[in-house]
């Protein structure tokens, strides 16, 4: 299922919208970052979110999401 986890409305659960990781990835990318996922059976899953350091000289772009 790992290749599909960022797809909107994908979920392995019966409840919920399946939008959580899709929204996280979109927002983080809009901010110039990235999301990486590593998973190992019987060990667990690690999600790493990387964001750029804010540069105060940059002007935010409205509607960048």
mmCIF file as gemmi writes it, N, C-alpha and C atoms, coordinates in Angstrom:
data_model
loop_
_atom_site.group_PDB
_atom_site.id
_atom_site.type_symbol
_atom_site.label_atom_id
_atom_site.label_alt_id
_atom_site.label_comp_id
_atom_site.label_asym_id
_atom_site.label_entity_id
_atom_site.label_seq_id
_atom_site.pdbx_PDB_ins_code
_atom_site.Cartn_x
_atom_site.Cartn_y
_atom_site.Cartn_z
_atom_site.occupancy
_atom_site.B_iso_or_equiv
_atom_site.pdbx_formal_charge
_atom_site.auth_seq_id
_atom_site.auth_asym_id
_atom_site.pdbx_PDB_model_num
ATOM 1 N N . UNK Axp A 1 ? 0.819 -1.206 0 1 0 ? 1 A 1
ATOM 2 C CA . UNK Axp A 1 ? 0 0 0 1 0 ? 1 A 1
ATOM 3 C C . UNK Axp A 1 ? 0.861 1.268 0 1 0 ? 1 A 1
ATOM 4 N N . UNK Axp A 2 ? 2.143 1.146 0.323 1 0 ? 2 A 1
ATOM 5 C CA . UNK Axp A 2 ? 3.016 2.316 0.464 1 0 ? 2 A 1
ATOM 6 C C . UNK Axp A 2 ? 3.002 3.254 -0.748 1 0 ? 2 A 1
ATOM 7 N N . UNK Axp A 3 ? 3.031 2.747 -1.973 1 0 ? 3 A 1
ATOM 8 C CA . UNK Axp A 3 ? 3.008 3.669 -3.121 1 0 ? 3 A 1
ATOM 9 C C . UNK Axp A 3 ? 1.735 4.52 -3.234 1 0 ? 3 A 1
ATOM 10 N N . UNK Axp A 4 ? 0.679 4.142 -2.538 1 0 ? 4 A 1
ATOM 11 C CA . UNK Axp A 4 ? -0.601 4.848 -2.665 1 0 ? 4 A 1
ATOM 12 C C . UNK Axp A 4 ? -0.927 5.768 -1.501 1 0 ? 4 A 1
ATOM 13 N N . UNK Axp A 5 ? -0.087 5.836 -0.472 1 0 ? 5 A 1
ATOM 14 C CA . UNK Axp A 5 ? -0.488 6.53 0.756 1 0 ? 5 A 1
ATOM 15 C C . UNK Axp A 5 ? -0.73 8.024 0.595 1 0 ? 5 A 1
ATOM 16 N N . UNK Axp A 6 ? -0.199 8.642 -0.451 1 0 ? 6 A 1
ATOM 17 C CA . UNK Axp A 6 ? -0.416 10.076 -0.659 1 0 ? 6 A 1
ATOM 18 C C . UNK Axp A 6 ? -1.568 10.361 -1.631 1 0 ? 6 A 1
ATOM 19 N N . UNK Axp A 7 ? -2.229 9.315 -2.099 1 0 ? 7 A 1
ATOM 20 C CA . UNK Axp A 7 ? -3.37 9.502 -3.003 1 0 ? 7 A 1
ATOM 21 C C . UNK Axp A 7 ? -4.575 9.995 -2.197 1 0 ? 7 A 1
ATOM 22 N N . UNK Axp A 8 ? -5.264 11.027 -2.709 1 0 ? 8 A 1
ATOM 23 C CA . UNK Axp A 8 ? -6.48 11.484 -2.019 1 0 ? 8 A 1
ATOM 24 C C . UNK Axp A 8 ? -7.499 10.354 -1.922 1 0 ? 8 A 1
ATOM 25 N N . UNK Axp A 9 ? -8.133 10.226 -0.8 1 0 ? 9 A 1
ATOM 26 C CA . UNK Axp A 9 ? -9.191 9.271 -0.5 1 0 ? 9 A 1
ATOM 27 C C . UNK Axp A 9 ? -8.704 7.827 -0.384 1 0 ? 9 A 1
ATOM 28 N N . UNK Axp A 10 ? -7.392 7.614 -0.297 1 0 ? 10 A 1
ATOM 29 C CA . UNK Axp A 10 ? -6.88 6.27 -0.058 1 0 ? 10 A 1
ATOM 30 C C . UNK Axp A 10 ? -6.756 6.045 1.443 1 0 ? 10 A 1
ATOM 31 N N . UNK Axp A 11 ? -7.265 4.938 1.91 1 0 ? 11 A 1
ATOM 32 C CA . UNK Axp A 11 ? -7.173 4.608 3.318 1 0 ? 11 A 1
ATOM 33 C C . UNK Axp A 11 ? -7.18 3.099 3.497 1 0 ? 11 A 1
ATOM 34 N N . UNK Axp A 12 ? -6.551 2.638 4.544 1 0 ? 12 A 1
ATOM 35 C CA . UNK Axp A 12 ? -6.61 1.223 4.898 1 0 ? 12 A 1
ATOM 36 C C . UNK Axp A 12 ? -7.622 1.002 6.015 1 0 ? 12 A 1
ATOM 37 N N . UNK Axp A 13 ? -8.305 2.058 6.405 1 0 ? 13 A 1
ATOM 38 C CA . UNK Axp A 13 ? -9.29 1.978 7.489 1 0 ? 13 A 1
ATOM 39 C C . UNK Axp A 13 ? -10.697 2.178 6.946 1 0 ? 13 A 1
ATOM 40 N N . UNK Axp A 14 ? -11.671 1.68 7.678 1 0 ? 14 A 1
ATOM 41 C CA . UNK Axp A 14 ? -13.064 1.8 7.24 1 0 ? 14 A 1
ATOM 42 C C . UNK Axp A 14 ? -13.652 3.174 7.54 1 0 ? 14 A 1
ATOM 43 N N . UNK Axp A 15 ? -13.06 3.897 8.492 1 0 ? 15 A 1
ATOM 44 C CA . UNK Axp A 15 ? -13.545 5.24 8.832 1 0 ? 15 A 1
ATOM 45 C C . UNK Axp A 15 ? -12.517 6.272 8.407 1 0 ? 15 A 1
ATOM 46 N N . UNK Axp A 16 ? -12.97 7.48 8.138 1 0 ? 16 A 1
ATOM 47 C CA . UNK Axp A 16 ? -12.066 8.558 7.756 1 0 ? 16 A 1
ATOM 48 C C . UNK Axp A 16 ? -12.15 8.838 6.274 1 0 ? 16 A 1
ATOM 49 N N . UNK Axp A 17 ? -11.58 9.963 5.895 1 0 ? 17 A 1
ATOM 50 C CA . UNK Axp A 17 ? -11.678 10.404 4.499 1 0 ? 17 A 1
ATOM 51 C C . UNK Axp A 17 ? -10.488 9.984 3.649 1 0 ? 17 A 1
ATOM 52 N N . UNK Axp A 18 ? -9.388 9.604 4.271 1 0 ? 18 A 1
ATOM 53 C CA . UNK Axp A 18 ? -8.203 9.246 3.508 1 0 ? 18 A 1
ATOM 54 C C . UNK Axp A 18 ? -7.512 10.448 2.899 1 0 ? 18 A 1
ATOM 55 N N . UNK Axp A 19 ? -7.743 11.626 3.456 1 0 ? 19 A 1
ATOM 56 C CA . UNK Axp A 19 ? -7.148 12.846 2.907 1 0 ? 19 A 1
ATOM 57 C C . UNK Axp A 19 ? -5.93 13.331 3.684 1 0 ? 19 A 1
ATOM 58 N N . UNK Axp A 20 ? -5.698 12.812 4.875 1 0 ? 20 A 1
ATOM 59 C CA . UNK Axp A 20 ? -4.661 13.324 5.759 1 0 ? 20 A 1
ATOM 60 C C . UNK Axp A 20 ? -3.287 13.461 5.126 1 0 ? 20 A 1
ATOM 61 N N . UNK Axp A 21 ? -2.715 12.361 4.64 1 0 ? 21 A 1
ATOM 62 C CA . UNK Axp A 21 ? -1.365 12.424 4.077 1 0 ? 21 A 1
ATOM 63 C C . UNK Axp A 21 ? -1.33 13.17 2.749 1 0 ? 21 A 1
ATOM 64 N N . UNK Axp A 22 ? -2.411 13.123 1.982 1 0 ? 22 A 1
ATOM 65 C CA . UNK Axp A 22 ? -2.463 13.88 0.73 1 0 ? 22 A 1
ATOM 66 C C . UNK Axp A 22 ? -2.376 15.381 1.013 1 0 ? 22 A 1
ATOM 67 N N . UNK Axp A 23 ? -3.09 15.831 2.044 1 0 ? 23 A 1
ATOM 68 C CA . UNK Axp A 23 ? -3.062 17.243 2.419 1 0 ? 23 A 1
ATOM 69 C C . UNK Axp A 23 ? -1.694 17.618 2.978 1 0 ? 23 A 1
ATOM 70 N N . UNK Axp A 24 ? -1.156 16.777 3.844 1 0 ? 24 A 1
ATOM 71 C CA . UNK Axp A 24 ? 0.172 17.047 4.413 1 0 ? 24 A 1
ATOM 72 C C . UNK Axp A 24 ? 1.2 17.199 3.306 1 0 ? 24 A 1
ATOM 73 N N . UNK Axp A 25 ? 1.219 16.274 2.365 1 0 ? 25 A 1
ATOM 74 C CA . UNK Axp A 25 ? 2.203 16.34 1.286 1 0 ? 25 A 1
ATOM 75 C C . UNK Axp A 25 ? 2.04 17.61 0.453 1 0 ? 25 A 1
ATOM 76 N N . UNK Axp A 26 ? 0.812 17.979 0.144 1 0 ? 26 A 1
ATOM 77 C CA . UNK Axp A 26 ? 0.575 19.169 -0.676 1 0 ? 26 A 1
ATOM 78 C C . UNK Axp A 26 ? 1.046 20.443 0.031 1 0 ? 26 A 1
ATOM 79 N N . UNK Axp A 27 ? 0.723 20.573 1.308 1 0 ? 27 A 1
ATOM 80 C CA . UNK Axp A 27 ? 1.119 21.755 2.067 1 0 ? 27 A 1
ATOM 81 C C . UNK Axp A 27 ? 2.638 21.823 2.219 1 0 ? 27 A 1
ATOM 82 N N . UNK Axp A 28 ? 3.239 20.713 2.591 1 0 ? 28 A 1
ATOM 83 C CA . UNK Axp A 28 ? 4.686 20.692 2.797 1 0 ? 28 A 1
ATOM 84 C C . UNK Axp A 28 ? 5.43 21.009 1.495 1 0 ? 28 A 1
ATOM 85 N N . UNK Axp A 29 ? 4.983 20.461 0.378 1 0 ? 29 A 1
ATOM 86 C CA . UNK Axp A 29 ? 5.618 20.781 -0.913 1 0 ? 29 A 1
ATOM 87 C C . UNK Axp A 29 ? 5.437 22.253 -1.279 1 0 ? 29 A 1
ATOM 88 N N . UNK Axp A 30 ? 4.258 22.807 -0.98 1 0 ? 30 A 1
ATOM 89 C CA . UNK Axp A 30 ? 4.014 24.22 -1.272 1 0 ? 30 A 1
ATOM 90 C C . UNK Axp A 30 ? 4.956 25.112 -0.481 1 0 ? 30 A 1
ATOM 91 N N . UNK Axp A 31 ? 5.37 24.652 0.679 1 0 ? 31 A 1
ATOM 92 C CA . UNK Axp A 31 ? 6.306 25.406 1.521 1 0 ? 31 A 1
ATOM 93 C C . UNK Axp A 31 ? 7.76 25.099 1.182 1 0 ? 31 A 1
ATOM 94 N N . UNK Axp A 32 ? 7.973 24.331 0.106 1 0 ? 32 A 1
ATOM 95 C CA . UNK Axp A 32 ? 9.336 24.039 -0.339 1 0 ? 32 A 1
ATOM 96 C C . UNK Axp A 32 ? 9.984 22.868 0.364 1 0 ? 32 A 1
ATOM 97 N N . UNK Axp A 33 ? 9.189 22.031 0.99 1 0 ? 33 A 1
ATOM 98 C CA . UNK Axp A 33 ? 9.719 20.894 1.721 1 0 ? 33 A 1
ATOM 99 C C . UNK Axp A 33 ? 9.395 19.574 1.066 1 0 ? 33 A 1
ATOM 100 N N . UNK Axp A 34 ? 9.521 18.518 1.829 1 0 ? 34 A 1
ATOM 101 C CA . UNK Axp A 34 ? 9.245 17.19 1.321 1 0 ? 34 A 1
ATOM 102 C C . UNK Axp A 34 ? 8.796 16.26 2.426 1 0 ? 34 A 1
ATOM 103 N N . UNK Axp A 35 ? 8.182 15.161 2.019 1 0 ? 35 A 1
ATOM 104 C CA . UNK Axp A 35 ? 7.723 14.137 2.948 1 0 ? 35 A 1
ATOM 105 C C . UNK Axp A 35 ? 8.266 12.797 2.457 1 0 ? 35 A 1
ATOM 106 N N . UNK Axp A 36 ? 8.955 12.085 3.336 1 0 ? 36 A 1
ATOM 107 C CA . UNK Axp A 36 ? 9.487 10.77 3.002 1 0 ? 36 A 1
ATOM 108 C C . UNK Axp A 36 ? 8.919 9.738 3.975 1 0 ? 36 A 1
ATOM 109 N N . UNK Axp A 37 ? 8.671 8.537 3.462 1 0 ? 37 A 1
ATOM 110 C CA . UNK Axp A 37 ? 8.123 7.475 4.29 1 0 ? 37 A 1
ATOM 111 C C . UNK Axp A 37 ? 8.972 6.223 4.127 1 0 ? 37 A 1
ATOM 112 N N . UNK Axp A 38 ? 9.333 5.633 5.254 1 0 ? 38 A 1
ATOM 113 C CA . UNK Axp A 38 ? 10.03 4.351 5.265 1 0 ? 38 A 1
ATOM 114 C C . UNK Axp A 38 ? 9.211 3.404 6.123 1 0 ? 38 A 1
ATOM 115 N N . UNK Axp A 39 ? 9.011 2.187 5.635 1 0 ? 39 A 1
ATOM 116 C CA . UNK Axp A 39 ? 8.209 1.235 6.38 1 0 ? 39 A 1
ATOM 117 C C . UNK Axp A 39 ? 8.842 -0.143 6.294 1 0 ? 39 A 1
ATOM 118 N N . UNK Axp A 40 ? 8.816 -0.84 7.424 1 0 ? 40 A 1
ATOM 119 C CA . UNK Axp A 40 ? 9.365 -2.177 7.484 1 0 ? 40 A 1
ATOM 120 C C . UNK Axp A 40 ? 8.358 -3.069 8.22 1 0 ? 40 A 1
ATOM 121 N N . UNK Axp A 41 ? 8.004 -4.183 7.593 1 0 ? 41 A 1
ATOM 122 C CA . UNK Axp A 41 ? 7.025 -5.092 8.175 1 0 ? 41 A 1
ATOM 123 C C . UNK Axp A 41 ? 7.479 -5.529 9.567 1 0 ? 41 A 1
ATOM 124 N N . UNK Axp A 42 ? 6.557 -5.528 10.477 1 0 ? 42 A 1
ATOM 125 C CA . UNK Axp A 42 ? 6.784 -5.919 11.884 1 0 ? 42 A 1
ATOM 126 C C . UNK Axp A 42 ? 7.727 -4.996 12.654 1 0 ? 42 A 1
ATOM 127 N N . UNK Axp A 43 ? 8.146 -3.9 12.049 1 0 ? 43 A 1
ATOM 128 C CA . UNK Axp A 43 ? 9.013 -2.942 12.757 1 0 ? 43 A 1
ATOM 129 C C . UNK Axp A 43 ? 8.335 -1.592 12.904 1 0 ? 43 A 1
ATOM 130 N N . UNK Axp A 44 ? 7.583 -1.172 11.876 1 0 ? 44 A 1
ATOM 131 C CA . UNK Axp A 44 ? 6.898 0.111 11.96 1 0 ? 44 A 1
ATOM 132 C C . UNK Axp A 44 ? 7.166 1.004 10.766 1 0 ? 44 A 1
ATOM 133 N N . UNK Axp A 45 ? 6.641 2.21 10.843 1 0 ? 45 A 1
ATOM 134 C CA . UNK Axp A 45 ? 6.735 3.182 9.754 1 0 ? 45 A 1
ATOM 135 C C . UNK Axp A 45 ? 7.259 4.498 10.308 1 0 ? 45 A 1
ATOM 136 N N . UNK Axp A 46 ? 8.152 5.115 9.54 1 0 ? 46 A 1
ATOM 137 C CA . UNK Axp A 46 ? 8.693 6.418 9.9 1 0 ? 46 A 1
ATOM 138 C C . UNK Axp A 46 ? 8.337 7.406 8.798 1 0 ? 46 A 1
ATOM 139 N N . UNK Axp A 47 ? 7.726 8.522 9.186 1 0 ? 47 A 1
ATOM 140 C CA . UNK Axp A 47 ? 7.402 9.595 8.249 1 0 ? 47 A 1
ATOM 141 C C . UNK Axp A 47 ? 8.287 10.779 8.619 1 0 ? 47 A 1
ATOM 142 N N . UNK Axp A 48 ? 9.059 11.262 7.645 1 0 ? 48 A 1
ATOM 143 C CA . UNK Axp A 48 ? 9.962 12.387 7.869 1 0 ? 48 A 1
ATOM 144 C C . UNK Axp A 48 ? 9.491 13.586 7.048 1 0 ? 48 A 1
ATOM 145 N N . UNK Axp A 49 ? 9.241 14.69 7.725 1 0 ? 49 A 1
ATOM 146 C CA . UNK Axp A 49 ? 8.842 15.931 7.067 1 0 ? 49 A 1
ATOM 147 C C . UNK Axp A 49 ? 10.038 16.88 7.117 1 0 ? 49 A 1
ATOM 148 N N . UNK Axp A 50 ? 10.442 17.369 5.948 1 0 ? 50 A 1
ATOM 149 C CA . UNK Axp A 50 ? 11.568 18.286 5.85 1 0 ? 50 A 1
ATOM 150 C C . UNK Axp A 50 ? 11.058 19.63 5.334 1 0 ? 50 A 1
ATOM 151 N N . UNK Axp A 51 ? 11.401 20.708 6.056 1 0 ? 51 A 1
ATOM 152 C CA . UNK Axp A 51 ? 10.985 22.05 5.648 1 0 ? 51 A 1
ATOM 153 C C . UNK Axp A 51 ? 12.213 22.936 5.478 1 0 ? 51 A 1
ATOM 154 N N . UNK Axp A 52 ? 12.093 23.909 4.592 1 0 ? 52 A 1
ATOM 155 C CA . UNK Axp A 52 ? 13.17 24.869 4.397 1 0 ? 52 A 1
ATOM 156 C C . UNK Axp A 52 ? 13.233 25.831 5.578 1 0 ? 52 A 1
ATOM 157 N N . UNK Axp A 53 ? 14.396 26.397 5.787 1 0 ? 53 A 1
ATOM 158 C CA . UNK Axp A 53 ? 14.549 27.444 6.791 1 0 ? 53 A 1
ATOM 159 C C . UNK Axp A 53 ? 13.92 28.712 6.227 1 0 ? 53 A 1
ATOM 160 N N . UNK Axp A 54 ? 13.113 29.39 7.048 1 0 ? 54 A 1
ATOM 161 C CA . UNK Axp A 54 ? 12.433 30.605 6.598 1 0 ? 54 A 1
ATOM 162 C C . UNK Axp A 54 ? 13.438 31.722 6.377 1 0 ? 54 A 1
ATOM 163 N N . UNK Axp A 55 ? 13.359 32.353 5.238 1 0 ? 55 A 1
ATOM 164 C CA . UNK Axp A 55 ? 14.195 33.5 4.914 1 0 ? 55 A 1
ATOM 165 C C . UNK Axp A 55 ? 13.276 34.718 4.943 1 0 ? 55 A 1
ATOM 166 N N . UNK Axp A 56 ? 13.481 35.599 5.908 1 0 ? 56 A 1
ATOM 167 C CA . UNK Axp A 56 ? 12.582 36.741 6.08 1 0 ? 56 A 1
ATOM 168 C C . UNK Axp A 56 ? 12.576 37.688 4.892 1 0 ? 56 A 1
ATOM 169 N N . UNK Axp A 57 ? 13.574 37.592 4.02 1 0 ? 57 A 1
ATOM 170 C CA . UNK Axp A 57 ? 13.608 38.462 2.839 1 0 ? 57 A 1
ATOM 171 C C . UNK Axp A 57 ? 12.658 37.965 1.748 1 0 ? 57 A 1
ATOM 172 N N . UNK Axp A 58 ? 12.183 36.735 1.879 1 0 ? 58 A 1
ATOM 173 C CA . UNK Axp A 58 ? 11.262 36.186 0.89 1 0 ? 58 A 1
ATOM 174 C C . UNK Axp A 58 ? 9.856 36.716 1.127 1 0 ? 58 A 1
ATOM 175 N N . UNK Axp A 59 ? 9.143 36.968 0.07 1 0 ? 59 A 1
ATOM 176 C CA . UNK Axp A 59 ? 7.77 37.422 0.162 1 0 ? 59 A 1
ATOM 177 C C . UNK Axp A 59 ? 6.851 36.234 -0.087 1 0 ? 59 A 1
ATOM 178 N N . UNK Axp A 60 ? 5.965 35.907 0.854 1 0 ? 60 A 1
ATOM 179 C CA . UNK Axp A 60 ? 5.034 34.789 0.64 1 0 ? 60 A 1
ATOM 180 C C . UNK Axp A 60 ? 4.154 35.055 -0.577 1 0 ? 60 A 1
ATOM 181 N N . UNK Axp A 61 ? 3.854 34.001 -1.319 1 0 ? 61 A 1
ATOM 182 C CA . UNK Axp A 61 ? 3.002 34.105 -2.493 1 0 ? 61 A 1
ATOM 183 C C . UNK Axp A 61 ? 1.599 33.678 -2.097 1 0 ? 61 A 1
ATOM 184 N N . UNK Axp A 62 ? 0.62 34.575 -2.281 1 0 ? 62 A 1
ATOM 185 C CA . UNK Axp A 62 ? -0.751 34.253 -1.936 1 0 ? 62 A 1
ATOM 186 C C . UNK Axp A 62 ? -1.264 33.168 -2.852 1 0 ? 62 A 1
ATOM 187 N N . UNK Axp A 63 ? -2.027 32.241 -2.278 1 0 ? 63 A 1
ATOM 188 C CA . UNK Axp A 63 ? -2.625 31.185 -3.074 1 0 ? 63 A 1
ATOM 189 C C . UNK Axp A 63 ? -1.626 30.144 -3.534 1 0 ? 63 A 1
ATOM 190 N N . UNK Axp A 64 ? -0.487 30.009 -2.848 1 0 ? 64 A 1
ATOM 191 C CA . UNK Axp A 64 ? 0.52 29.059 -3.303 1 0 ? 64 A 1
ATOM 192 C C . UNK Axp A 64 ? 0.147 27.621 -3.004 1 0 ? 64 A 1
ATOM 193 N N . UNK Axp A 65 ? -0.905 27.409 -2.232 1 0 ? 65 A 1
ATOM 194 C CA . UNK Axp A 65 ? -1.359 26.052 -1.985 1 0 ? 65 A 1
ATOM 195 C C . UNK Axp A 65 ? -2.263 25.684 -3.093 1 0 ? 65 A 1
